[in-house]
Amino acid sequence: MFKSVFKWLRAENLLVQSKELLLEMLKDDLGMFEDSVKCLWKDEGISIEEIRERDRAINRHVRDVRKKILTHLAFSGTAGLDTSLVILNIVRDIERIGDHTKDITYLATNYTVKFSPGGFEKELKDFERTVRDRIASLQEIVEGEESVKARSLAATHSQVDTTYRSMLDRLISEEETGLTKGQSVMLALYLRYLRRIEGHIFNIASADINPFHRIGFKVKKKEESPESKN
């Protein structure tokens, strides 16, 4: 009996530890994002080697979470299977946010062209601030205390996507943007990295409110019952 109890407690504790690692990784993602954006605009604040090391730390956490989930399932069988699968999905998206943040730092440090978005600057800064705030919101969602916020993030994902597409369309279609070819390419890449980060934010938010098979997909509206239509 006690052996079974200890196995159960150990398995449950591994899920708790995994959740704590997710929160630590999200905190690291946010810090990396803020430092990378500062480096892109001001060419100061952090080196690519620092970002690489922080990204490697996140990757180590990913492997640790996977080991903990595998051990949990070995102890508990199918108990907690749904939670385990959700955690594995979330940890992948958190890792990808770190990867795209690293891409921003590469953009800031690997090219001689100075980043300058010209007439796109105000709209771009608003966009990146939105993405930053949405990353910050994920910590509360993963802690399990903000389902309303998760729904808000999921519901406004299409608006964020529209902002991205509007700027990209302008960059491609306008003949006179005032930007050099190099600046235009850098802006297009930066917009894409921000959009990819937003995609992973949406995936994590949807994991809180969607069934497992619909993680990363649009949240379905509940169909009205016959009674409610009358």
C-alpha positions in Angstrom: 0.0 0.0 0.0 2.6 2.5 1.0 4.7 1.7 -2.0 1.7 2.6 -4.2 1.1 5.8 -2.3 4.8 6.9 -2.7 4.7 6.1 -6.4 1.6 8.3 -6.8 3.1 11.2 -4.8 6.3 11.0 -6.8 4.4 11.1 -10.0 2.2 14.0 -8.9 5.3 15.9 -7.7 6.9 15.5 -11.1 4.0 17.3 -12.8 4.4 20.1 -10.2 8.1 20.3 -11.0 7.4 20.4 -14.7 5.0 23.3 -14.3 7.6 25.2 -12.3 10.1 24.7 -15.1 7.5 26.0 -17.6 7.1 29.2 -15.6 10.9 29.6 -15.3 11.2 29.2 -19.1 8.5 31.7 -19.8 10.3 34.2 -17.5 13.5 33.6 -19.4 11.7 34.0 -22.8 10.4 37.4 -21.7 13.8 38.6 -20.5 15.4 37.4 -23.8 12.7 39.1 -25.8 13.1 42.4 -24.1 16.9 42.3 -24.4 16.8 41.3 -28.0 14.5 44.1 -29.0 16.7 46.6 -27.1 19.7 45.2 -29.0 17.9 45.5 -32.4 16.9 49.2 -31.9 19.9 50.5 -30.0 22.6 48.0 -30.9 23.5 47.6 -27.2 22.6 45.7 -24.1 23.4 42.1 -24.9 25.6 39.9 -27.1 24.6 37.0 -29.3 26.7 34.7 -27.1 24.7 35.7 -24.0 21.4 35.0 -25.9 22.8 31.7 -27.1 23.7 30.6 -23.6 20.2 31.6 -22.3 18.6 29.7 -25.2 20.7 26.6 -24.3 19.4 26.9 -20.7 15.9 26.8 -22.0 16.7 23.7 -24.2 18.1 22.0 -21.1 14.8 22.7 -19.3 12.9 21.2 -22.3 14.8 17.9 -21.9 14.3 18.0 -18.2 10.5 18.5 -18.6 10.3 15.6 -21.1 12.2 13.3 -18.7 9.9 14.3 -15.8 6.8 13.7 -17.9 8.0 10.3 -19.1 8.9 9.3 -15.5 5.5 10.5 -14.3 3.7 8.3 -16.9 5.9 5.3 -16.0 4.7 5.6 -12.4 1.1 6.6 -13.0 0.1 5.0 -16.2 -2.7 6.8 -17.9 -3.5 8.9 -14.8 -2.7 12.5 -15.7 -2.2 11.6 -19.3 -4.1 14.6 -20.6 -2.1 17.1 -18.4 1.1 15.4 -19.5 0.4 15.8 -23.2 -0.6 19.5 -22.7 2.7 20.2 -20.9 4.7 18.6 -23.6 2.9 20.8 -26.2 3.4 23.9 -24.1 7.1 23.3 -23.5 7.7 23.0 -27.3 6.0 26.3 -27.9 8.0 28.0 -25.1 11.2 26.7 -26.6 10.2 28.0 -30.0 9.6 31.5 -28.6 13.2 31.4 -27.4 14.4 30.4 -30.8 12.6 33.2 -32.6 13.9 35.7 -30.0 17.4 34.4 -30.7 16.7 35.1 -34.4 16.0 38.8 -33.5 19.4 39.0 -31.9 21.0 37.5 -34.9 19.2 40.1 -37.0 20.6 42.8 -34.7 24.2 41.6 -34.7 25.0 39.7 -37.9 24.5 42.4 -40.4 26.2 45.8 -41.0 22.9 47.4 -42.0 21.5 49.5 -39.2 17.9 48.6 -38.3 15.7 51.5 -39.3 12.0 50.9 -40.1 11.4 54.5 -41.2 7.6 55.3 -41.4 6.8 52.0 -39.9 8.4 52.8 -36.6 5.4 53.8 -34.5 3.2 51.0 -35.7 6.0 48.5 -35.3 6.8 49.5 -31.8 3.1 49.2 -30.9 3.1 45.7 -32.4 6.2 44.5 -30.5 4.9 46.0 -27.3 1.7 44.0 -27.8 3.7 40.8 -28.3 5.8 41.6 -25.2 2.7 42.0 -23.1 1.2 38.8 -24.4 4.4 36.8 -23.5 4.1 38.3 -20.0 0.5 37.2 -19.7 1.4 33.6 -20.4 3.0 33.2 -16.9 -0.3 33.9 -15.2 -2.1 31.5 -17.6 0.3 28.6 -17.0 0.0 29.2 -13.3 -3.6 28.2 -13.8 -5.2 31.4 -12.4 -6.1 33.3 -15.6 -8.5 31.3 -17.9 -10.2 34.6 -18.7 -6.9 36.0 -19.9 -6.2 32.9 -22.0 -9.6 33.4 -23.7 -8.7 37.0 -24.3 -5.3 36.1 -25.9 -6.9 33.5 -28.1 -9.8 35.8 -29.1 -7.5 38.7 -30.1 -5.0 36.5 -32.0 -6.6 37.3 -35.3 -6.3 41.1 -34.6 -2.6 40.7 -34.0 -2.3 38.7 -37.2 -4.1 41.4 -39.1 -1.7 44.1 -37.8 1.2 42.0 -39.0 -0.3 41.4 -42.5 -1.1 45.1 -42.9 2.4 46.2 -42.3 3.9 43.4 -44.5 1.4 44.3 -47.3 2.5 47.9 -47.1 6.1 47.0 -47.2 5.7 44.9 -50.3 3.2 47.0 -52.2 4.4 50.6 -51.6 6.9 51.8 -54.1 8.2 54.6 -51.9 8.9 53.4 -48.4 12.0 55.5 -47.8 13.9 52.3 -46.9 16.9 50.7 -48.6 16.7 47.1 -49.8 18.6 46.0 -46.7 16.4 47.9 -44.3 13.3 46.5 -46.0 14.6 42.9 -45.7 15.4 43.4 -42.0 12.0 44.8 -41.3 10.3 42.0 -43.1 12.3 39.4 -41.2 11.6 41.1 -37.9 7.9 41.2 -38.6 8.0 37.5 -39.4 9.8 36.7 -36.2 7.3 38.7 -34.1 4.4 36.9 -35.9 5.9 33.5 -35.2 6.3 34.3 -31.6 2.7 35.4 -31.5 1.7 32.0 -33.1 3.3 30.2 -30.2 1.7 32.5 -27.7 -1.7 31.6 -29.2 -0.9 27.9 -29.0 -0.1 28.1 -25.3 -3.2 30.2 -24.6 -5.4 27.7 -26.6 -4.0 24.8 -24.5 -5.7 26.3 -21.5 -9.2 26.5 -23.1 -9.3 23.9 -25.9 -9.4 20.1 -25.6 -6.1 18.5 -26.5 -6.9 17.7 -30.1 -7.7 21.4 -30.8 -4.6 23.0 -29.2 -3.3 25.6 -31.7 -6.6 25.8 -33.5 -9.4 28.4 -33.4 -11.5 28.2 -30.3 -14.9 26.9 -31.2 -17.9 28.8 -30.0 -20.4 26.7 -28.1 -23.4 25.9 -30.1 -26.7 27.1 -28.8 -29.0 24.4 -27.4 -32.5 24.1 -28.8 -33.9 25.5 -25.5 -31.7 28.6 -25.7 -32.9 29.4 -29.3 -36.5 29.6 -28.1 
